[in-house]
Amino acid sequence: MTTALRVAMMGTGGVGGYFGARLADSGHDVAFLARGRHLEAIRRDGLRVHSPLGDLSLPDPRATDDPAEVGPVDMVVVGVKLWDTEQAVSSLAPMQGDRTAVVSLQNGVMKDDVLARTVGAAHVLGGVCYIAATIAEPGVIEHSGSLQRIVIGEFDGTRSPRVEAFRAALADAGVDVDVAVSEQIERTTWEKFVFLVGLSGTTSLARTTIGPIRSHPRSRAFLYDVMDEVVQVARAQGVALPADFADDRLAFVDTVPATMTSSMHRDLERGHRLEVDWLSGDVVARGARLGVSTPANRAIAEVLAVHAEGSAP
């Protein structure tokens, strides 16, 4: 194993719980930040992961809701829901030393701006993850399928020691990991964002999986429009996406399982709060500032506004 990293998972949901458990199981020093019934269950019964790639159980993980109990670490991985970003990041100071790197594996593209503003741009790494994982019940993470990939990188394109250290730790844990170089991490983040906004918006609006959406000519055209608006906003902002990148993403949509859906659709079904303001809503806001029309994303944001705050008690 490479030199053990001290890692704090800021959020122990599907993303933080899964990748944090893999890192801890491979010998790295991982602290899990969680709260409520999930934290109680982890403290009582440990953290369990069910996965087609192999189940694992951490009987006594270091779990807390207080960053001060963790202390300075090498790496903070932010995986909270987007609306909790400001609060979560503002509380991580006790875990941040002079050399601490902070990376967000959250959805969206505004996450890194929040990190840079709060902890300082020099501490921030770019990060994108690809996984279908969720909290099945308190203390239990359910991983669906075999995809578990992370892309990390410095925003200036350098292959820094801290990027290499995190890459090696993830490789130790059996995670598929790539390093984005030559100033590609921002583009990589937007490439995922194009697909994510299309998937989350259409599955939530239609309340179905991607299969029926891509199969019906009218909903397929709407999906394309949603993604193309993201592409045009990105290009107007200076991100080097090809003008026809939505065609590439629509072709990719045809390769995923028909049963695939989005975390926002699942949140909608469960009456939970939605990330729509940070997904389609963010596309609309950026488009307005940049002079790019975004009617499809506006429709998603305005219709789902009815459910945005959630309905579960």
Residue frames relative to the residue before (quaternion, step in Angstrom):
aa qw qx qy qz dx dy dz
M 1.0000 0.0000 0.0000 0.0000 0.00 0.00 0.00
T 0.5121 -0.6120 0.5044 0.3299 3.55 -1.16 0.59
T 0.7090 -0.4120 0.3311 0.4668 3.59 -1.29 0.09
A 0.4807 -0.6929 0.4553 0.2854 3.56 -0.79 1.04
L 0.2773 -0.7467 0.5861 0.1481 3.54 -1.02 0.91
R 0.3264 -0.6756 0.6166 0.2384 3.52 -1.24 0.56
V 0.0037 0.8240 -0.5598 0.0871 3.55 -0.47 1.26
A 0.1384 -0.7547 0.6345 0.0931 3.56 -1.06 0.80
M 0.2276 -0.7547 0.6032 0.1214 3.55 -0.82 1.05
M 0.1805 -0.7905 0.5805 0.0741 3.57 -0.33 1.28
G 0.7539 0.1352 -0.1554 0.6239 3.52 0.24 1.39
T 0.0779 -0.8169 0.5714 -0.0077 3.57 -0.72 1.11
G 0.2597 0.7554 -0.5461 0.2523 3.54 0.89 1.02
G 0.8269 -0.1883 0.1328 0.5130 3.54 -1.14 -0.61
V 0.7130 0.4466 -0.2589 0.4744 3.59 0.86 -0.95
G 0.7353 0.4264 -0.2457 0.4660 3.59 0.63 -1.10
G 0.6524 0.5212 -0.3150 0.4511 3.55 1.01 -0.79
Y 0.6871 0.4876 -0.2937 0.4516 3.57 0.89 -0.93
F 0.7449 0.4067 -0.2476 0.4674 3.58 0.60 -1.11
G 0.6234 0.5365 -0.3436 0.4533 3.59 1.05 -0.66
A 0.6507 0.5095 -0.3160 0.4660 3.57 0.99 -0.81
R 0.6382 0.5169 -0.3312 0.4646 3.59 0.99 -0.79
L 0.6563 0.5041 -0.3103 0.4678 3.59 0.96 -0.85
A 0.6714 0.4942 -0.3035 0.4614 3.60 0.89 -0.91
D 0.6566 0.5269 -0.3104 0.4414 3.57 0.97 -0.86
S 0.7013 0.4461 -0.2657 0.4885 3.59 1.16 -0.56
G 0.6969 -0.5322 0.2499 0.4106 3.58 1.25 0.31
H 0.5299 0.6152 -0.4291 0.3958 3.60 1.22 0.09
D 0.4991 -0.6656 0.4832 0.2729 3.54 -1.21 0.66
V 0.0394 0.8396 -0.5320 0.1027 3.56 -0.08 1.34
A 0.1330 -0.7501 0.6435 0.0744 3.53 -1.03 0.92
F 0.2336 -0.7859 0.5636 0.1005 3.56 -0.89 0.98
L 0.1901 -0.7577 0.6160 0.1012 3.58 -0.77 1.08
A 0.1478 0.7770 -0.5907 0.1600 3.57 -0.59 1.14
R 0.1817 -0.7854 0.5802 0.1159 3.56 -1.27 -0.02
G 0.8077 0.3409 -0.2123 0.4317 3.52 -1.37 0.14
R 0.8321 -0.1923 0.1592 0.4953 3.54 -1.18 -0.69
H 0.6008 0.5636 -0.3584 0.4392 3.57 1.11 -0.66
L 0.6664 0.4844 -0.2973 0.4825 3.58 0.92 -0.87
E 0.6353 0.5341 -0.3321 0.4482 3.58 0.93 -0.84
A 0.6761 0.4932 -0.2932 0.4622 3.57 0.92 -0.92
I 0.6409 0.5171 -0.3305 0.4611 3.60 0.98 -0.80
R 0.6659 0.4955 -0.3052 0.4669 3.58 0.94 -0.84
R 0.7071 0.4703 -0.2596 0.4598 3.57 1.01 -0.82
D 0.8421 0.1942 -0.0388 0.5016 3.57 0.77 -1.11
G 0.5469 -0.5913 0.4136 0.4245 3.59 1.25 -0.14
L 0.4830 -0.6319 0.5198 0.3117 3.54 -1.37 0.00
R 0.0870 -0.8076 0.5832 0.0079 3.56 -0.76 1.10
V 0.1436 -0.7661 0.6228 0.0676 3.53 -1.14 0.77
H 0.1444 -0.7504 0.6400 0.0799 3.54 -0.92 0.98
S 0.1429 0.8098 -0.5443 0.1661 3.57 -0.59 1.14
P 0.5257 -0.6132 0.4813 0.3406 3.60 -1.08 0.65
L 0.6576 0.5014 -0.3046 0.4726 3.60 1.22 -0.41
G 0.7175 -0.3881 0.2378 0.5273 3.56 1.29 0.07
D 0.3683 -0.7216 0.5456 0.2142 3.55 -0.82 1.02
L 0.0004 0.7830 -0.6203 -0.0464 3.54 -1.25 0.36
S 0.1607 -0.7758 0.6058 0.0726 3.51 -1.25 0.53
L 0.1520 -0.7484 0.6399 0.0853 3.53 -0.96 0.95
P 0.2820 -0.8224 0.4628 0.1731 3.61 -0.11 1.21
D 0.8198 0.0890 -0.0240 0.5651 3.59 1.04 -0.66
P 0.0501 0.8314 -0.5510 0.0515 3.61 0.57 1.10
R 0.5083 -0.6083 0.5028 0.3448 3.55 -1.25 0.41
A 0.1177 0.8131 -0.5497 0.1511 3.58 -0.20 1.29
T 0.1122 0.7908 -0.5867 0.1336 3.55 -0.92 0.95
D 0.3325 -0.6995 0.5754 0.2629 3.55 -1.31 0.12
D 0.6588 0.4948 -0.2829 0.4910 3.57 1.32 0.13
P 0.3655 -0.7547 0.4998 0.2166 3.63 -0.40 1.16
A 0.5886 0.5908 -0.3716 0.4079 3.60 1.11 -0.57
E 0.6275 0.5361 -0.3341 0.4552 3.59 1.18 -0.53
V 0.6449 0.5331 -0.3117 0.4502 3.58 1.24 -0.43
G 0.2207 -0.7937 0.5307 0.1995 3.56 0.87 -0.96
P 0.7498 -0.4114 0.2624 0.4469 3.61 -1.27 0.08
V 0.0908 -0.7892 0.6074 0.0064 3.55 -1.03 0.91
D 0.5965 -0.5579 0.4348 0.3794 3.55 -1.32 0.15
M 0.8161 0.0736 0.0400 0.5719 3.54 1.01 -0.90
V 0.1185 -0.7408 0.6562 0.0812 3.55 -1.01 0.90
V 0.1378 -0.7808 0.6074 0.0491 3.56 -0.79 1.08
V 0.2021 -0.8049 0.5513 0.0856 3.57 -0.51 1.21
G 0.0838 0.8179 -0.5612 0.0956 3.56 -0.68 1.12
V 0.3608 0.7361 -0.4978 0.2834 3.59 1.16 0.50
K 0.6303 -0.4857 0.4185 0.4377 3.55 -1.28 0.18
L 0.6521 -0.5890 0.3130 0.3603 3.55 -1.05 0.80
W 0.6606 0.5151 -0.3317 0.4339 3.60 0.97 -0.72
D 0.6688 0.4841 -0.3025 0.4763 3.61 1.23 -0.32
T 0.4019 0.7677 -0.4477 0.2206 3.59 1.27 -0.14
E 0.6780 0.5062 -0.3091 0.4342 3.59 0.71 -1.05
Q 0.6934 0.4784 -0.2811 0.4597 3.57 0.82 -1.00
A 0.6677 0.5114 -0.3059 0.4461 3.57 0.91 -0.94
V 0.7042 0.4713 -0.2768 0.4532 3.56 0.80 -1.01
S 0.6406 0.5282 -0.3310 0.4484 3.59 1.04 -0.70
S 0.6959 0.4724 -0.2746 0.4659 3.60 1.22 -0.40
L 0.5872 0.6387 -0.3641 0.3386 3.60 1.20 -0.17
A 0.3378 0.7850 -0.4729 0.2146 3.61 1.25 -0.03
P 0.6654 0.5034 -0.3457 0.4294 3.68 0.84 -0.75
M 0.6908 0.4621 -0.2811 0.4799 3.61 1.20 -0.38
Q 0.6406 0.5574 -0.3018 0.4334 3.58 1.30 -0.21
G 0.0866 -0.7743 0.6263 0.0251 3.53 -0.71 1.16
D 0.7583 -0.3777 0.2601 0.4634 3.56 -1.28 -0.08
R 0.7797 0.3323 -0.1609 0.5057 3.60 1.04 -0.75
T 0.4076 0.7319 -0.4664 0.2839 3.59 1.22 0.11
A 0.2112 -0.7478 0.6175 0.1223 3.54 -0.99 0.93
V 0.1597 -0.7719 0.6103 0.0787 3.55 -1.10 0.75
V 0.0130 0.8033 -0.5932 0.0516 3.57 -0.74 1.05
S 0.2485 -0.7615 0.5828 0.1370 3.55 -0.98 0.89
L 0.1487 -0.7642 0.6222 0.0819 3.55 -0.99 0.93
Q 0.3570 0.7595 -0.4695 0.2742 3.56 1.24 0.47
N 0.6041 -0.5046 0.4596 0.4114 3.50 -1.38 0.04
G 0.7263 0.4889 -0.2987 0.3799 3.54 -1.32 0.10
V 0.4116 -0.7046 0.5266 0.2383 3.53 -1.38 0.05
M 0.5968 0.5790 -0.3769 0.4081 3.61 1.19 -0.21
K 0.4635 0.7292 -0.4127 0.2885 3.57 1.29 -0.36
D 0.6981 0.4827 -0.2829 0.4467 3.58 0.90 -0.92
D 0.5836 0.5522 -0.3686 0.4676 3.58 1.17 -0.51
V 0.6420 0.5167 -0.3160 0.4700 3.57 1.00 -0.85
L 0.6535 0.5148 -0.3161 0.4561 3.59 0.92 -0.89
A 0.6806 0.5018 -0.3021 0.4401 3.57 0.79 -1.01
R 0.6601 0.5190 -0.2967 0.4549 3.56 1.00 -0.86
T 0.7451 0.4371 -0.2162 0.4550 3.57 1.03 -0.81
V 0.8127 0.2468 -0.1160 0.5149 3.60 0.82 -0.97
G 0.5748 -0.5746 0.3896 0.4332 3.59 1.26 -0.22
A 0.5248 -0.6855 0.4081 0.2970 3.55 -0.74 1.08
A 0.6151 0.5808 -0.3545 0.3983 3.61 1.04 -0.68
H 0.6799 0.4884 -0.2889 0.4645 3.59 1.17 -0.50
V 0.6577 0.5793 -0.2920 0.3828 3.60 1.19 -0.46
L 0.1575 -0.7332 0.6565 0.0814 3.52 -1.08 0.93
G 0.4250 -0.6543 0.5472 0.3030 3.55 -1.21 0.46
G 0.0527 0.8135 -0.5769 0.0520 3.56 -1.04 0.71
V 0.0422 -0.7655 0.6420 -0.0017 3.52 -1.13 0.80
C 0.0563 -0.8023 0.5921 0.0497 3.59 -0.94 0.78
Y 0.1951 -0.7518 0.6236 0.0886 3.50 -1.26 0.62
I 0.3595 0.7066 -0.5291 0.3027 3.56 -0.37 1.26
A 0.2263 -0.7165 0.6359 0.1765 3.54 -1.25 0.51
A 0.2887 0.7421 -0.5456 0.2615 3.56 -0.17 1.30
T 0.0086 0.7985 -0.6001 0.0464 3.53 -1.08 0.73
I 0.5397 -0.5580 0.4946 0.3908 3.57 -1.32 0.14
A 0.2764 -0.7785 0.5445 0.1453 3.57 -0.46 1.21
E 0.7307 -0.1524 0.1156 0.6554 3.53 1.15 -0.77
P 0.6928 -0.4644 0.3027 0.4613 3.62 -1.10 0.35
G 0.8199 0.2202 -0.1888 0.4937 3.55 -0.80 1.07
V 0.7303 0.3823 -0.2107 0.5254 3.58 1.28 -0.15
I 0.1588 -0.7719 0.6125 0.0617 3.55 -0.87 1.07
E 0.1735 -0.7803 0.5965 0.0725 3.58 -0.89 1.01
H 0.1243 -0.7811 0.6111 0.0313 3.56 -0.70 1.18
S 0.1648 -0.7920 0.5842 0.0660 3.57 -0.77 1.08
G 0.8088 0.2189 -0.1776 0.5161 3.57 -0.96 0.87
S 0.5701 -0.6219 0.4338 0.3163 3.54 -1.33 -0.10
L 0.5152 0.6591 -0.4169 0.3555 3.59 1.25 -0.13
Q 0.2087 0.7358 -0.6193 0.1776 3.59 -0.87 1.05
R 0.2551 0.7975 -0.4846 0.2532 3.52 0.51 1.28
I 0.0909 -0.7713 0.6288 0.0379 3.54 -1.13 0.78
V 0.1125 -0.7428 0.6549 0.0814 3.54 -1.15 0.76
I 0.0300 -0.7981 0.6015 -0.0178 3.59 -0.84 1.00
G 0.1539 0.8051 -0.5663 0.0856 3.55 -1.20 0.38
E 0.4960 -0.5992 0.5324 0.3340 3.51 -1.31 0.41
F 0.5287 -0.6514 0.4423 0.3170 3.57 -1.05 0.71
D 0.6747 0.4553 -0.3117 0.4902 3.60 1.20 -0.32
G 0.5749 -0.6467 0.3513 0.3575 3.58 1.28 0.18
T 0.5137 0.6471 -0.4353 0.3577 3.62 1.19 -0.02
R 0.3781 -0.6888 0.5668 0.2477 3.54 -1.22 0.53
S 0.0829 -0.8725 0.4814 0.0053 3.53 0.44 1.29
P 0.6535 -0.5082 0.3785 0.4141 3.61 -1.23 0.33
R 0.6697 0.4971 -0.3257 0.4453 3.62 0.95 -0.75
V 0.6097 0.5188 -0.3515 0.4853 3.58 1.10 -0.59
E 0.6638 0.5015 -0.3058 0.4630 3.57 0.92 -0.89
A 0.6427 0.5253 -0.3280 0.4510 3.59 0.99 -0.78
F 0.6793 0.4693 -0.2947 0.4811 3.58 0.93 -0.85
R 0.6113 0.5414 -0.3497 0.4592 3.59 1.04 -0.74
A 0.6734 0.4991 -0.2972 0.4572 3.57 0.91 -0.92
A 0.6378 0.5259 -0.3284 0.4569 3.59 1.01 -0.79
L 0.6648 0.4913 -0.3024 0.4745 3.58 0.94 -0.87
A 0.6320 0.5176 -0.3327 0.4712 3.57 1.03 -0.75
D 0.5845 0.5646 -0.3550 0.4621 3.60 1.07 -0.73
A 0.7212 0.4642 -0.2282 0.4608 3.53 0.99 -0.96
G 0.5314 -0.6552 0.3960 0.3625 3.59 1.26 0.00
V 0.4596 0.6712 -0.4514 0.3668 3.58 1.26 0.36
D 0.4395 -0.6514 0.5440 0.2944 3.58 -1.05 0.74
V 0.0760 0.8256 -0.5481 0.1104 3.59 -0.52 1.14
D 0.0897 -0.7664 0.6352 0.0320 3.54 -1.06 0.87
V 0.2836 -0.7160 0.6054 0.2011 3.54 -1.27 0.45
A 0.2805 -0.7537 0.5742 0.1532 3.54 -0.79 1.05
V 0.0367 -0.8024 0.5955 -0.0160 3.57 -0.65 1.12
S 0.7576 0.3747 -0.2792 0.4557 3.56 -1.35 0.00
E 0.6534 -0.5715 0.3009 0.3947 3.53 0.95 1.03
Q 0.4108 0.7492 -0.4327 0.2876 3.58 1.06 0.73
I 0.5129 0.6784 -0.4383 0.2909 3.63 1.11 -0.32
E 0.6213 0.5198 -0.3634 0.4602 3.63 1.00 -0.62
R 0.6506 0.5005 -0.3178 0.4746 3.58 0.95 -0.84
T 0.6347 0.5330 -0.3323 0.4502 3.60 0.95 -0.84
T 0.6391 0.5275 -0.3219 0.4580 3.58 1.00 -0.83
W 0.6844 0.4692 -0.2832 0.4809 3.59 0.95 -0.85
E 0.5922 0.5622 -0.3739 0.4399 3.61 1.05 -0.64
K 0.6624 0.4693 -0.3052 0.4978 3.56 0.97 -0.80
F 0.6280 0.5699 -0.3306 0.4143 3.57 0.98 -0.89
V 0.6062 0.5622 -0.3558 0.4358 3.60 0.99 -0.78
F 0.7090 0.4397 -0.2561 0.4882 3.57 0.81 -1.01
L 0.6577 0.5405 -0.3141 0.4202 3.57 0.90 -0.94
V 0.6580 0.4969 -0.3144 0.4704 3.58 0.91 -0.88
G 0.6534 0.5112 -0.3151 0.4609 3.58 0.98 -0.82
L 0.6846 0.4842 -0.2826 0.4659 3.57 0.88 -0.97
S 0.7034 0.4720 -0.2883 0.4464 3.60 0.75 -1.02
G 0.6930 0.4998 -0.2919 0.4298 3.57 0.86 -0.94
T 0.7305 0.4354 -0.2595 0.4576 3.59 0.80 -0.94
T 0.6599 0.4902 -0.3352 0.4603 3.63 0.91 -0.74
S 0.6615 0.4952 -0.3110 0.4696 3.59 1.05 -0.73
L 0.6713 0.4999 -0.3030 0.4555 3.57 0.92 -0.88
A 0.7431 0.3856 -0.2094 0.5052 3.59 0.95 -0.92
R 0.2721 -0.7868 0.5009 0.2366 3.57 1.29 -0.33
T 0.6136 0.4836 -0.3813 0.4942 3.53 0.81 1.07
T 0.6146 -0.5354 0.4237 0.3950 3.55 -1.31 0.10
I 0.6990 -0.4988 0.3134 0.4055 3.56 -1.28 0.20
G 0.5373 0.6670 -0.3978 0.3290 3.62 1.11 -0.57
P 0.7219 0.4196 -0.2658 0.4818 3.63 0.64 -1.00
I 0.6263 0.5534 -0.3436 0.4284 3.59 1.05 -0.71
R 0.7202 0.4332 -0.2596 0.4756 3.58 0.84 -0.93
S 0.6595 0.5361 -0.3044 0.4302 3.60 1.20 -0.48
H 0.6852 0.4527 -0.2925 0.4899 3.61 1.12 -0.54
P 0.5253 -0.6807 0.3960 0.3221 3.63 -0.67 0.99
R 0.7045 0.4708 -0.2895 0.4452 3.60 0.87 -0.86
S 0.6844 0.4496 -0.2990 0.4899 3.59 0.91 -0.82
R 0.5951 0.5504 -0.3636 0.4591 3.60 1.13 -0.58
A 0.6501 0.5053 -0.3112 0.4745 3.59 0.98 -0.83
F 0.6372 0.5135 -0.3291 0.4711 3.59 1.02 -0.77
L 0.6207 0.5362 -0.3342 0.4643 3.61 0.98 -0.83
Y 0.6439 0.5146 -0.3212 0.4663 3.57 0.94 -0.88
D 0.6656 0.5129 -0.3086 0.4456 3.59 0.86 -0.93
V 0.6198 0.5440 -0.3391 0.4528 3.58 1.00 -0.84
M 0.7118 0.4519 -0.2631 0.4689 3.58 0.82 -0.98
D 0.6451 0.5276 -0.3334 0.4408 3.58 0.98 -0.78
E 0.6070 0.5440 -0.3595 0.4543 3.60 1.05 -0.64
V 0.6307 0.5185 -0.3342 0.4708 3.60 1.02 -0.76
V 0.6327 0.5369 -0.3254 0.4533 3.57 0.98 -0.86
Q 0.7042 0.4690 -0.2797 0.4538 3.58 0.81 -0.97
V 0.6073 0.5224 -0.3508 0.4851 3.60 1.11 -0.60
A 0.6424 0.5264 -0.3223 0.4543 3.59 0.93 -0.89
R 0.6763 0.4963 -0.2917 0.4595 3.57 0.88 -0.95
A 0.6455 0.5122 -0.3196 0.4678 3.57 1.02 -0.76
Q 0.6690 0.4822 -0.2871 0.4874 3.56 1.19 -0.58
G 0.6029 -0.5982 0.3474 0.3975 3.60 1.25 -0.12
V 0.4762 0.6445 -0.4531 0.3905 3.58 1.27 0.23
A 0.4115 -0.7704 0.4434 0.2012 3.57 -0.74 1.09
L 0.2018 0.7503 -0.5962 0.2020 3.57 0.49 1.21
P 0.5219 -0.6135 0.4763 0.3526 3.61 -1.06 0.66
A 0.6002 -0.5928 0.3968 0.3618 3.59 -1.08 0.69
D 0.7484 0.3700 -0.2032 0.5115 3.59 1.11 -0.66
F 0.2599 0.8119 -0.4952 0.1677 3.60 1.17 0.47
A 0.5696 0.5869 -0.3915 0.4217 3.62 1.12 -0.48
D 0.5971 0.5474 -0.3638 0.4598 3.62 1.11 -0.57
D 0.6287 0.5322 -0.3167 0.4703 3.56 1.04 -0.83
R 0.6945 0.4726 -0.2795 0.4650 3.59 0.90 -0.92
L 0.6232 0.5188 -0.3527 0.4670 3.60 1.06 -0.63
A 0.6212 0.5162 -0.3368 0.4840 3.58 1.06 -0.69
F 0.6328 0.5199 -0.3272 0.4715 3.58 1.07 -0.73
V 0.5936 0.5728 -0.3570 0.4383 3.59 1.02 -0.78
D 0.6653 0.5205 -0.3036 0.4408 3.59 1.01 -0.78
T 0.6726 0.4994 -0.3009 0.4558 3.61 1.23 -0.27
V 0.6193 0.5571 -0.3578 0.4220 3.62 1.18 -0.34
P 0.6387 -0.5311 0.3701 0.4159 3.62 -1.16 0.42
A 0.5570 -0.6266 0.4317 0.3328 3.57 -1.02 0.79
T 0.6568 0.5241 -0.2955 0.4545 3.58 1.21 -0.53
M 0.4573 0.7032 -0.4489 0.3081 3.60 1.23 -0.09
T 0.0098 0.7744 -0.6326 0.0062 3.54 -1.08 0.78
S 0.5291 -0.6360 0.4638 0.3170 3.57 -1.26 -0.15
S 0.6068 -0.5420 0.4253 0.3964 3.54 -1.23 0.38
M 0.6212 0.5370 -0.3564 0.4458 3.60 1.06 -0.62
H 0.6167 0.5254 -0.3416 0.4763 3.60 1.04 -0.71
R 0.6564 0.4957 -0.3158 0.4729 3.59 0.96 -0.85
D 0.6363 0.5176 -0.3309 0.4667 3.59 0.99 -0.78
L 0.6319 0.5319 -0.3282 0.4584 3.59 0.99 -0.80
E 0.6621 0.5117 -0.3019 0.4567 3.58 0.92 -0.93
R 0.7290 0.4297 -0.2307 0.4802 3.58 1.07 -0.74
G 0.5044 -0.6699 0.4140 0.3541 3.57 1.29 -0.03
H 0.4417 0.7001 -0.4513 0.3334 3.57 1.23 0.43
R 0.6469 -0.4901 0.4054 0.4207 3.54 -1.29 0.22
L 0.3262 -0.7667 0.5297 0.1585 3.58 -1.10 0.73
E 0.4335 -0.6901 0.5239 0.2478 3.56 -1.24 0.59
V 0.2879 0.8187 -0.4723 0.1541 3.59 1.26 0.18
D 0.6415 0.5345 -0.3418 0.4314 3.63 0.98 -0.70
W 0.7039 0.4311 -0.2541 0.5042 3.59 1.19 -0.51
L 0.6678 0.4422 -0.2866 0.5257 3.59 1.30 -0.10
S 0.8063 0.1668 -0.0992 0.5587 3.63 -0.14 -1.18
G 0.6289 0.5484 -0.3397 0.4340 3.59 1.00 -0.76
D 0.6485 0.5080 -0.3136 0.4723 3.57 1.04 -0.74
V 0.6080 0.5413 -0.3440 0.4680 3.59 1.08 -0.74
V 0.6538 0.5107 -0.3105 0.4641 3.59 0.93 -0.88
A 0.6779 0.4972 -0.2996 0.4511 3.59 0.86 -0.93
R 0.6662 0.4827 -0.3037 0.4806 3.58 0.95 -0.84
G 0.6311 0.5389 -0.3313 0.4490 3.57 1.00 -0.81
A 0.6423 0.5249 -0.3235 0.4553 3.57 0.99 -0.82
R 0.6740 0.4868 -0.2980 0.4690 3.59 0.99 -0.80
L 0.7590 0.4032 -0.1916 0.4740 3.57 1.04 -0.81
G 0.4925 -0.6817 0.4177 0.3440 3.59 1.25 -0.07
V 0.4934 0.6275 -0.4406 0.4107 3.58 1.15 0.70
S 0.3914 -0.7293 0.5133 0.2268 3.58 -0.78 1.01
T 0.0267 -0.8162 0.5761 -0.0338 3.59 -0.89 0.97
P 0.0504 0.8597 -0.5080 0.0168 3.65 0.74 0.93
A 0.6429 0.5231 -0.3467 0.4392 3.62 0.98 -0.70
N 0.6833 0.4605 -0.2841 0.4901 3.57 0.93 -0.85
R 0.5969 0.5460 -0.3653 0.4606 3.58 1.09 -0.59
A 0.6300 0.5310 -0.3355 0.4567 3.60 0.99 -0.80
I 0.6497 0.5103 -0.3149 0.4672 3.57 0.94 -0.88
A 0.6941 0.4931 -0.2854 0.4400 3.57 0.77 -1.05
E 0.7129 0.4622 -0.2737 0.4509 3.58 0.91 -0.87
V 0.6565 0.4880 -0.3255 0.4743 3.61 0.98 -0.72
L 0.7215 0.4370 -0.2596 0.4703 3.60 0.88 -0.91
A 0.4407 0.6876 -0.4617 0.3461 3.61 1.25 -0.11
V 0.5660 0.6046 -0.3712 0.4198 3.59 1.17 -0.60
H 0.7797 0.3207 -0.1506 0.5162 3.59 1.06 -0.78
A 0.4014 0.7839 -0.4333 0.1911 3.58 1.28 -0.23
E 0.7245 0.4338 -0.2496 0.4740 3.60 1.00 -0.74
G 0.5014 -0.6695 0.4134 0.3599 3.58 1.30 -0.11
S 0.2743 -0.7739 0.5517 0.1463 3.52 -1.26 0.40
A 0.5104 0.6519 -0.4320 0.3577 3.60 1.23 -0.20
P 0.5238 -0.6441 0.4518 0.3266 3.60 -1.04 0.73
